[in-house]
Amino acid sequence: MTGNPLDPAPVEDSDPLAILPGYTLRRAANAMMAELGTLLGEVDLRVSEASILLLIDGRATMTSTQIGAALDIRSANMAPLVARLDARGLVARVPLDGKSLAVVLTDAGRRVLGEVRRITQDFERDLMRRIPTEHRDHFVPALNALWR
C-alpha cells in the first residue's frame, strides 16, 4: 500500500475504509455517542437532552434558539426536546422580555444534572483512557480544529 487513503486496498484488508480519516472519525463518534446514550438511559435522557441540561446550567437567559445554535440542533428539533424536558419537570420556560422565553433548570433538573455530570465525567475519563497516552494531550485540540 502506498499510504494514500484513496488508493485501492489490498483484497485481504477486511475494512478498506478504516484508513480514511473522515470515515474513522464518524465511526468513532457514532460508537462513543451510542455508548454515552446507553449510560444516560440510567436517568432516562438522550445525549441531546443531557447536553441541554449541561449547557443551561447557571445561565438564566438562554432561549431555545440560542441553545439550538450552540448545540447545532435545528429549531424544529429543539421544540420537542425542550417540551420533553419540561414535561419531566427538569426545565421551565420563563419570560425574558415581552416576547422571548428563557429555558432554565428547575430544582428537579439540577438534581438530574448532578447524575448527568457523574455519568458524563465517568464516560469522558474512560474515553480518554482508550486514547494512547502519547496522543491524549493533542486529542481534544485536534478534534476542535476540525469544527471550530
URFEN-V231342 format. One record per residue. N is the residue number from 1. SS is DSSP state (2 for helix, 1 for strand, 0 for the rest). PHI is phi in radians with two decimals (none if undefined). D_FIRST is the distance of its C-alpha to the first C-alpha in Angstrom with 2 decimals. Layout:
# URFEN-V231342
<<N,SS,PHI,D_FIRST> <N,SS,PHI,D_FIRST>>
This chain:
# URFEN-V231342
<<1,0,none,0.00> <2,0,-1.46,3.79> <3,0,1.66,5.64> <4,0,-1.43,7.65> <5,0,-1.11,9.11> <6,0,-1.67,10.41> <7,0,-1.21,7.60> <8,0,-1.03,8.14> <9,0,-1.46,6.92> <10,0,-1.04,7.34> <11,0,-1.02,11.13> <12,0,-1.29,11.78> <13,0,-1.13,10.74> <14,0,-1.40,14.27> <15,0,-2.38,13.93> <16,2,-1.14,11.21> <17,2,-1.43,13.56> <18,2,-1.13,13.58> <19,2,-1.65,11.09> <20,0,-1.52,13.52> <21,2,-0.99,16.25> <22,2,-1.12,19.07> <23,2,-1.10,18.50> <24,2,-1.12,18.23> <25,2,-1.08,21.30> <26,2,-1.09,23.23> <27,2,-1.08,22.56> <28,2,-1.11,23.64> <29,2,-1.10,26.66> <30,2,-1.08,27.70> <31,2,-1.11,27.56> <32,2,-1.19,29.53> <33,2,-1.18,32.08> <34,2,-1.13,32.66> <35,2,-1.14,33.32> <36,2,-1.10,35.63> <37,2,-1.03,37.33> <38,2,-1.10,38.14> <39,2,-1.11,39.59> <40,2,-1.24,41.66> <41,2,-1.02,43.08> <42,2,-1.01,45.28> <43,2,-1.99,47.23> <44,0,0.96,46.74> <45,0,-2.22,44.70> <46,0,-1.57,41.55> <47,2,-1.01,39.08> <48,2,-1.11,40.47> <49,2,-1.19,44.03> <50,2,-1.09,43.34> <51,2,-1.08,41.71> <52,2,-1.10,44.94> <53,2,-1.06,47.08> <54,2,-1.09,45.04> <55,2,-1.20,45.19> <56,2,-1.48,48.91> <57,0,-0.99,50.10> <58,0,1.40,52.56> <59,0,-2.02,52.37> <60,0,-1.72,55.52> <61,0,-2.23,54.83> <62,0,-1.47,51.49> <63,0,-1.58,51.84> <64,2,-0.99,49.63> <65,2,-1.09,48.29> <66,2,-1.18,47.35> <67,2,-1.10,45.75> <68,2,-1.03,43.71> <69,2,-1.12,42.59> <70,2,-1.15,41.61> <71,2,-1.75,39.63> <72,0,1.01,38.30> <73,0,-2.00,40.33> <74,0,-1.09,42.02> <75,2,-1.04,45.80> <76,2,-1.11,46.13> <77,2,-1.56,44.21> <78,2,-1.20,46.11> <79,2,-0.97,49.49> <80,2,-1.19,48.76> <81,2,-1.13,46.98> <82,2,-1.14,49.97> <83,2,-1.08,52.37> <84,2,-1.16,50.88> <85,2,-1.13,51.10> <86,2,-1.15,54.61> <87,2,-1.09,55.68> <88,0,-1.45,54.64> <89,0,1.34,56.71> <90,0,-1.58,53.81> <91,1,-2.34,54.23> <92,1,-2.34,57.15> <93,1,-1.86,57.48> <94,1,-2.14,60.00> <95,1,-1.10,61.48> <96,0,-1.76,60.25> <97,0,-2.51,62.38> <98,0,-1.13,64.17> <99,0,-2.30,61.10> <100,0,-1.83,58.09> <101,1,-2.08,57.40> <102,1,-1.58,55.46> <103,1,-1.82,53.54> <104,1,-2.23,54.50> <105,1,-1.29,54.16> <106,0,-1.63,57.13> <107,2,-1.03,58.24> <108,2,-1.10,56.47> <109,2,-1.09,53.32> <110,2,-1.16,53.48> <111,2,-1.14,53.83> <112,2,-1.14,50.79> <113,2,-1.02,48.90> <114,2,-1.00,49.54> <115,2,-1.20,47.73> <116,2,-1.05,44.90> <117,2,-1.07,44.51> <118,2,-1.07,44.49> <119,2,-1.07,41.88> <120,2,-1.15,39.69> <121,2,-1.11,40.01> <122,2,-1.10,39.14> <123,2,-1.07,36.12> <124,2,-1.11,34.90> <125,2,-1.09,35.50> <126,2,-1.15,33.50> <127,2,-1.03,30.62> <128,2,-1.15,30.48> <129,2,-1.13,30.59> <130,2,-1.34,27.29> <131,0,-1.45,25.62> <132,0,-0.94,24.64> <133,2,-0.85,27.60> <134,2,-1.21,25.83> <135,2,-1.84,24.79> <136,2,-1.06,28.14> <137,2,-1.12,29.92> <138,2,-1.79,27.31> <139,2,-1.08,26.58> <140,2,-1.15,29.53> <141,2,-1.04,29.57> <142,2,-1.15,25.91> <143,2,-1.12,26.81> <144,2,-1.09,30.00> <145,2,-1.11,28.25> <146,2,-1.40,26.62> <147,2,-2.25,29.99> <148,0,-1.60,32.81>>
